[in-house]
């Protein structure tokens, strides 16, 4: 296995604070999607049961399922804050 899928859920509170929860790491996209089906009926998650719209500007409430390669650095160029 060289790739894994990280499932997270983002809820932006009324005072614009980001509440991010790491929900699991899965061996396939399909396993991650199956996990979303289990989570989306639970308290809190059912208020934002959709996958986040990453094409929309800014952070979006909902589930994020991202693919990562094992033993690879992320953010290799660092980051800049405004």
C-alpha positions as CSV (number, residue, x, y, z in Angstrom):
1,X,0.0,0.0,0.0
2,X,1.5,3.3,-1.1
3,X,-1.5,5.5,-0.7
4,X,-4.1,6.2,2.0
5,X,-7.2,8.3,2.2
6,X,-7.7,10.7,5.1
7,X,-11.3,11.5,6.1
8,X,-12.0,14.7,7.9
9,X,-15.1,16.7,8.7
10,X,-15.2,20.5,8.9
11,X,-17.9,22.5,10.7
12,X,-17.5,26.3,10.8
13,X,-19.2,27.6,13.9
14,X,-21.4,30.7,14.1
15,X,-18.4,32.7,15.4
16,X,-16.3,31.6,12.3
17,X,-14.1,29.1,14.1
18,X,-13.2,26.0,12.2
19,X,-13.9,22.8,14.0
20,X,-12.0,20.0,12.1
21,X,-12.3,16.4,13.1
22,X,-10.0,13.6,11.7
23,X,-12.4,10.7,11.3
24,X,-10.2,7.9,9.9
25,X,-7.5,6.8,7.5
26,X,-8.6,4.3,4.9
27,X,-6.9,2.0,2.3
28,X,-9.2,3.0,-0.6
29,X,-11.5,5.8,-1.7
30,X,-14.4,3.4,-1.5
31,X,-13.7,2.5,2.1
32,X,-13.6,6.3,2.9
33,X,-16.9,6.8,1.2
34,X,-18.4,3.9,3.1
35,X,-17.3,5.5,6.3
36,X,-19.0,8.8,5.3
37,X,-22.2,6.9,5.0
38,X,-21.8,5.6,8.6
39,X,-20.9,9.1,10.0
40,X,-23.5,11.2,8.2
41,X,-26.4,9.9,10.3
42,X,-24.7,10.7,13.7
43,X,-25.3,13.8,15.8
44,X,-23.4,16.8,14.5
45,X,-22.4,15.2,11.3
46,X,-26.0,14.9,10.1
47,X,-26.1,18.8,10.3
48,X,-23.5,18.9,7.5
49,X,-23.8,15.4,5.8
50,X,-22.5,16.3,2.4
51,X,-19.0,16.3,0.9
52,X,-17.6,19.8,1.1
53,X,-17.7,21.8,-2.1
54,X,-14.0,22.4,-2.7
55,X,-14.7,24.5,-5.8
56,X,-16.5,27.2,-3.7
57,X,-14.4,30.0,-2.3
58,X,-13.2,29.6,1.3
59,X,-13.7,26.6,3.5
60,X,-16.9,24.7,3.3
61,X,-18.7,22.6,5.9
62,X,-18.8,18.9,5.3
63,X,-16.7,15.9,4.7
64,X,-13.3,15.9,3.0
65,X,-11.7,12.7,1.7
66,X,-8.1,13.3,0.6
67,X,-5.6,11.0,-0.9
68,X,-2.0,10.9,0.4
69,X,1.1,9.0,-0.6
70,X,2.8,7.3,2.3
71,X,6.3,8.5,3.2
72,X,6.0,11.7,1.2
73,X,6.3,15.2,2.7
74,X,3.3,17.6,2.2
75,X,3.6,21.4,2.1
76,X,7.1,21.1,0.7
77,X,7.1,24.8,-0.2
78,X,6.0,26.0,3.2
79,X,3.0,28.4,3.5
80,X,2.3,32.1,3.7
81,X,-0.3,33.8,5.8
82,X,-1.9,37.0,4.8
